[in-house]
Amino acid sequence: MRTLKNGAVSCCLLLCLSLFSNKPYAQENNLLTQQGSFAVGVNYWASYAGVHMWRDFRPDIIEKDFAQLSENGVKALRLFPLWPDFQPIHQVYTAEGRKKYMSFKDELPLPATGVGANGMSEEQLQHFEVVADLANKYHLKLVVGLITGWMSGQLFVPPALEGRDIITDPEALTWQQKFISTFVNRLKSKPAILAWDFGNECNVMQKLDNHYQAYVWQAVLAGAIRTADNTRPIVSGMHSQNVEDNEAWQMVDQAIFTDVLTTHPYSLWTKYTSQDGINTMRTILHGAAETKLYSDVGGKPCLTEETGVMGPMTGGEKEKAAFARTAFFSNWAHDCRGTFWWCAYDQASFNFPPYNFAAVEAELGLIKEDRTPKPVFNEIKNFSSFIDKLPFKTLPPRKTEAVCVLTDGQDNWSVAYSSFVLAKQAGFDFQFQKAGQPLKDAPLYLLPSMKFIEPIMKGAWLELLEKVKAGATLYLSLDNAYLHSLTGPMGIEISTNIKRRGDVSFLGKFFGDSLRFTNASERKLFIDPKQATVLAKEDDGNPVFLKASYGKGEIYLLTFPLENNLTTLTGAFDKGQPAYSNIYKQIAAPFIKERVLTQNNPYIGVTEHPLSDNEKVVVLINYGTEDLTIAPIIKNGWKIAKSLYGNYTSEKQLVLKANDALVLSVQAKK
C-alpha cells in the first residue's frame, strides 16, 4: 500500500490546517446549518442517462426533470460531477514504464494554463454551469458531491489513477486537490449551490489501516475547499461512520473538517436495521437515531443525506410511501436538517455499469422512467407543503431529559440504536455522548450495556457519581462489566459472579402491569440487596433490577445488557412483544411528567419544542401500521390550541392514522 511519508504528512497537515483555521465557514442561516431548518431533497442523476449524464449531456431533458421535481415540492438536489468525466487524465509512459506526462485522451500534454493544466475538462465545467443555472431557474438548491469516485456499487476513477490507493497515494491526493480548487473556483459564483460535499461515500474508495490516513485526506480536501470558497458549508458525504476510537473514519475527525455531518440510513446496508418491516418503528427510527448519534458525538449538525427503500424486493409501494411519510416527520422532529431521498428517477432500463450488475439500484426512484410519479413522491410533496405553510420558519430543538453515555468496549451503534428506541417508546428523549467527552448536564444519565473491564475511565465515572450525589438519576446495565466502584454507591454486595448456563429471567411489575421475559446474559451476579430496593427478580429470587439512593439522587442497576440484546432480536419492538420500554419509563417517570403533553402508547413517539414560555409545538408520530386512538395527558395550566398537521377535534381523544403524524400547538392557559 502506498502511504504518505512522514515529511509529506507533516507538510500537508501544516498547510491544510492553516488554510482551514484561517478561512472558517462564514455564511450564516444556511439551510443545512441553521438549527431547526429542514431541506426536502433528492439525490439526482438525469432521468435518461444515470451516471452517463455528463458524457451524454441533454440539458433539455434535465430541465424537464428539474421542473417536475420543483413542481412536486423538492427544494434541494445532491448533484455529482463524476470524477473521470470532469478530470479525464491519462498517463503517458516511456521506457521501462517511466511516467512521461499527463494528457487527455488525445495523448497530447496537458496545457500549461487554464483549467486544463489541472486536468479538468472545460466542456464538462460548462455543462455543470448550465445545470446550476437550470437549478436556479427552478428554485432548486444544490449540494455538490465533489470527488464522485464511488457510485451505486462502482468505483469511478480517472484513467491515470486507476489501481492506485485513492485516499493515501500522494499523486492521487494531488489531483483531487487540483480538481477541487478548479471546480469550486469556477462554480462558486452560482447562487444555486448550497454546499460543497466531499463526494459520494468516499470512505468506500479505499480500505484504510488507521484514522491518520483518513485525517490527512480530509485535511487536504477541506483546505482546498476553504481556500476557494469560505462562504458555504462543507458536507461530509460519508455513510456508516463510527464513533468507536479504533475505526479509520472517526466522527470526531469528520467534525473537525466539516460543517455538516451526514448519514445514509438504509435498512439494507446499516448493521442491525433490516430485521423488521420498512414501515415499522425500529426501521423508521434508524434515520433519527443514527443522525442524532453523529450530531451529538461530533458536535456538528448532521443531515440525513440519503435514504430510501432498496427496491421492490424490500417493500411495496404502499409500504414505501408509509415509510417515507413517517420518516420525514421523524427526521424533522429530531432536527436532522433535511432528508434527501435516493433517488429522483428509476434506472431500470440502463444496460451499463453499475446498473447492469447492481440489481438493487434499478428501481429506487420517486419517478418511473416514463415520468409517472410513484405514491412515495406524493408523500414528499405533501410534507414539503406542510413545511412551507408552518407559521414559524424553523422548529426549535426538542426537549431532552437525559444523556446517553456510550462506553468503551461495546458496539456503540448497537447499544445506541436500541437505547434510542426504548427511550422513544418510554416517552422521553436524550442526547448522546461518548465517555471521556465533557459530561453534558442532565437530570438523568444512561450508561447502557457497559462491557468488559475498561468501559469508562475512573475520573469520568466519579464525575457521574458526583452528579448523582447532587440529585441526578443514573441508570446502568451490565454486559460482564467492571467498574471502579459500584457496590458501595448502590449499597449492595455481590456474593459471587459466575458464568451462566442459560438466559436470565426477568420478573417485575411496572405501572400496574407485570413484565416477564428472558434475555441473554453471560454472567450471573448473586446479589445481596442490603439497602437497595429490588424492582425485578429472576425465577430463583435473585435480584436483576435494583434502585438505590445515593446522596440526593438515585442509581438504577440492570444486571444484563438489555439494549445490546434487543438490537439483534427480530421484532423486539413490535406489537405483542414484552414491554421492555417500561424499564426506561420507570427510571424516567419523574421527568416525563414535566412535559406539557404525554401519552402511554409505546408506538407513538412524542417530541416537545418550545416556541416560547407560553407555547410549545408537540409532534406526535405514529410509528405503527395501525390507526391509534389515545387519551392525552395534558399538564395542568396548558391546553391544546390547534393542529398544525392532522385532524384534531378534542383534548380528550386524539386519533393518529397509521404511519402518520399529528402536530399540535399547546399553549399556556391565560
C-alpha positions, 0 to 999 in steps of 0.5 A: 500500500502506498502511504504518505511519508512522514515529511509529506504528512507533516507538510500537508497537515501544516498547510491544510490546517492553516488554510482551514483555521484561517478561512472558517465557514462564514455564511450564516442561516444556511439551510443545512446549518441553521438549527431547526431548518429542514431541506426536502431533497433528492439525490439526482442523476438525469432521468435518461442517462444515470451516471452517463449524464455528463458524457451524454449531456441533454440539458433539455431533458434535465430541465424537464426533470428539474421542473417536475421535481420543483413542481412536486415540492423538492427544494434541494438536489445532491448533484455529482460531477463524476470524477473521470468525466470532469478530470479525464487524465491519462498517463503517458509512459516511456521506457521501462514504464517511466511516467512521461506526462499527463494528457487527455485522451488525445495523448497530447500534454496537458496545457500549461494554463487554464483549467486544463493544466489541472486536468479538468475538462472545460466542456464538462465545467460548462455543462455543470454551469448550465445545470446550476443555472437550470437549478436556479431557474427552478428554485432548486438548491444544490449540494455538490458531491465533489470527488464522485469516485464511488457510485451505486456499487462502482468505483469511478476513477480517472484513467491515470489513477486507476489501481492506485490507493485513492485516499493515501497515494500522494499523486492521487491526493494531488489531483483531487486537490487540483480538481477541487480548487478548479471546480469550486473556483469556477462554480462558486459564483452560482447562487444555486449551490448550497454546499460543497460535499466531499463526494459520494461515500468516499470512505468506500474508495479505499480500505484504510489501516488507521484514522491518520490516513483518513485525517490527512485526506480530509485535511487536504480536501477541506483546505482546498475547499476553504481556500476557494470558497469560505462562504458555504458549508462543507458536507461530509458525504460519508455513510456508516461512520463510527464513533468507536476510537479504533475505526479509520473514519472517526466522527470526531475527525469528520467534525473537525473538517466539516460543517455538516455531518451526514448519514445514509440510513438504509435498512439494507446496508446499516448493521442491525436495521433490516430485521423488521418491516420498512414501515415499522418503528425500529426501521423508521427510527434508524434515520433519527437515531443514527443522525442524532448519534453523529450530531451529538458525538461530533458536535456538528449538525448532521443531515440525513443525506440519503435514504430510501427503500432498496427496491421492490424486493424490500417493500411495496409501494404502499409500504414505501410511501408509509415509510417515507411519510413517517420518516420525514416527520421523524427526521424533522422532529429530531432536527436532522436538517433535511432528508434527501431521498435516493433517488429522483428517477428509476434506472431500470432500463440502463444496460451499463455499469453499475446498473447492469450488475447492481440489481438493487439500484434499478428501481429506487426512484420517486419517478418511473422512467416514463415520468409517472410519479410513484405514491412515495413522491406524493408523500414528499410533496405533501410534507414539503407543503406542510413545511412551507405553510408552518407559521414559524420558519424553523422548529426549535430543538426538542426537549431532552431529559437525559444523556446517553453515555456510550462506553468503551468496549461495546458496539456503540451503534448497537447499544445506541440504536436500541437505547434510542428506541426504548427511550422513544417508546418510554416517552422521553428523549436524550442526547448522546455522548461518548465517555471521556467527552465533557459530561453534558448536564442532565437530570438523568444519565444512561450508561447502557450495556457497559462491557468488559473491564475498561468501559469508562475511565475512573475520573469520568465515572466519579464525575457521574457519581458526583452528579448523582450525589447532587440529585441526578438519576443514573441508570446502568446495565451490565454486559460482564462489566467492571467498574471502579466502584459500584457496590458501595454507591448502590449499597449492595454486595455481590456474593459471587459472579459466575458464568451462566448456563442459560438466559436470565429471567426477568420478573417485575411489575411496572405501572400496574402491569407485570413484565416477564421475559428472558434475555441473554446474559453471560454472567450471573451476579448473586446479589445481596440487596442490603439497602437497595430496593429490588424492582425485578427478580429472576425465577430463583429470587435473585435480584436483576433490577435494583434502585438505590439512593445515593446522596440526593439522587438515585442509581438504577442497576440492570444486571444484563445488557438489555439494549445490546440484546434487543438490537439483534432480536427480530421484532423486539419492538413490535406489537405483542412483544414484552414491554421492555420500554417500561424499564426506561419509563420507570427510571424516567417517570419523574421527568416525563411528567414535566412535559406539557403533553404525554401519552402511554402508547409505546408506538407513538413517539412524542417530541416537545419544542418550545416556541416560547414560555407560553407555547410549545409545538408537540409532534406526535408520530405514529410509528405503527401500521395501525390507526391509534386512538389515545387519551392525552395527558395534558399538564395542568395550566396548558391546553391544546390550541390547534393542529398544525398537521392532522385532524384534531377535534378534542383534548380528550381523544386524539386519533393518529392514522397509521404511519402518520403524524399529528402536530399540535400547538399547546399553549399556556392557559391565560 
